Amino acid sequence: MASTAPETASGEPDWTLLADHGFEPTEFKGLTYPLGEQAPEYGTIFPLLPDIGWTRLPVPGNLNHINIWLLSDDNDVEKGYAIADTGLFMPPAIDSWKSLFAGPLKDKELTRILVTHFHPDHIGCAGWLANKFKVKIWMNRTEWLMARMLTSDIQDAPPKEAIALRKFNGYSEERLAKFAKQGWGNFARAVSRLPISHRRINDGDVITVGKRQWHAITGGGHTPEHCSFVDHHNGVIIAGDQILPRITSNVSLMDAEPDSDPLGEWLASIDKFKAALADDMLVLPAHGYPFTGVQHRLDILAQGHHQRLDALEAELAKRELRATDCFDLLFDRTIDDSVYGLAAGEAMAHLRHLERTGRAQCETRDGVGWFSAA
């Protein structure tokens, strides 16, 4: 696709303001980071572009942070601004928001909240902010309904179906017993009370925020209809978790759809984004640093999954595998209790895709799914 960024006389993308910041761009694995590893401190806003601010909120664990984008939205409201994504509803993130409201956002007015998808680090503070400032949450209907469902699904113990699904994945009896003693509803603990209504965003919608036209583009696999926002005219994408620079978004088989093919949806989404995005587009990811080189990054994301699928298929020709047997083949890290469920879900997504594409078959024995070569 042709370049869409503002151009200089030489025809090159013009990221003048980024250069004016005075930070040295860095190159890493085929991507360019115009600001290097410069990032805003919690409670501060970095002026990324004339009408786009950047702040971060803390996230526990390896993710460390989530990027929040503040968009000038003063068409109808003087000094109005919109935000894209909201952080976890947890004290450190709330404290960061309060610092922003008492500081750089003190004299500004929140107009709306854009949410890329239903995961807690993205929607967690949305309800609190919407209720506090009496503004609408804008997001895809499927993602909205997922959040509404999960915030109301709280039980003392996991449903029997959830235990059975983990047995199918290959959980040991000890791990199943531990899981069965846990509560059910961790999602709701990190998400504030949501209003009863939202403003729906469909794939292909064009949303005017300030002087920019953001085109909504949805992708599946990470969540059912994750929504990114693309300003084709100025060459910027608010990518959420759809395109991350240095980590790969989790693609898992969800309890809600145990017979689906999320990896197939993810690979199809990569093709969709490759067709839609110019390579010199500035990518604003949910985690990590702004970067360019999106076509290369999409290729790397697809190649990584195809390589893992090939490795699994080769191993299945030698022996049967449960999802929990696949960790060494799929992941370059030790899988501990903190990520065990995510790892099992992602392993199942790969095995299911092999099955759906005729490269593997599955036999259930004593409630456990055993996969073998087709």
C-alpha positions, 0 to 999 in steps of 0.5 A: 500500500502507498505511503500515507504519512505527511511528506517532505519535498523529497517524498519521505515521511515527515515526522518533524515533531518526533525529530524535534524532541531531540531523541536518537532513533534506534533500530532493532530487528528491522523496526525503527523506534523514532524516540528510541526508548524514551517513554513518559513517567507515570502521571505525566504526558509526553507530547508525541505529536501536536494533537496526540499525547502519550502516557503510561499506566503501571501493570503488574508482571512482565508487561510492566505498563500499558500505553494510553493515548490522549487525542485532542478532541476540541471540535465541540469542546474547548480543550477537549480530549479523548483517550484510547484505552484506560488501564487496570482498575487497580490502585497504582493505575488509579493513582496515576490517573488522579495525578494526571487530572490534578496536573496536565489534564486539570484544565481539560475536558474528557469527551469520550473513551475509546477502548480497543478490546475487552481485556482488563488492562484496556477496559479496566478503568473505563467504567470509573472514568465514564461514570466520573466524567459522564462520557460514553465508552466507544468500543466494538459491540462484541468486545463490550458484551464480553466485558459485561458478561465477565464482570457479572460472572462471579462464583465461589468456584470454577464451573465444572465445564471450566475444570473439564476443559483444563483436564482436556488440556492436560492439567495434572490432577494436582493442578486441577484440584488447585484450580477447583479451589480457586474462585471464579471471576478474577476479571471483575476484580480488575475492571470497574463497574461499567455503564449499561450502555456504550457507543458501538464501533463497527469494522470500517467506521470512521471516527472524527476526533479533533482534526483526525479521521480514525478508521476502525479496523477489527482483528480476531484471535487475540480477542474476538473483534479487537479494534485498532484505529487508523489515521490513513491521511497522517499515517498513524495507527493506535494498534492496541494489542494487535501489533506489538513491537517486541512481544507476541500477543497471546492467542488462546482458545477461550472457555467461551468458544472451546471449539473455535480456531482463534489462531486461524482468525489471528493469521487472517487478521495479519493478512487484513492489516498487511493489506490495509497499512502503509509500511511507513505508518507510525504504530502506537502499540499498547505495550512497548515503544512507538515504531515504524516498519509495520509490514515487517513486524506483521510478517515476523508475527505470522512467520513465528506462528507458522514455524511453531505450527510446523514444529508441532506437526513434526513432533505429532508425527513422532508422538501424541501430545496434550496441550500441556506437553507443547510448552517447550516447543512453543515458548522460549521461557519457563512456564510457571504458575503465573502464566500456566493458563495462558500457555495452555490456552495458546498451545490449544489454539495451535493444536486446534488450528492444526486439526482444523486445517487437516494437519492433526487429529484429536482423540479424547480419552478419559476426558483428556485431548490427545493430538496426533498427526493426521 
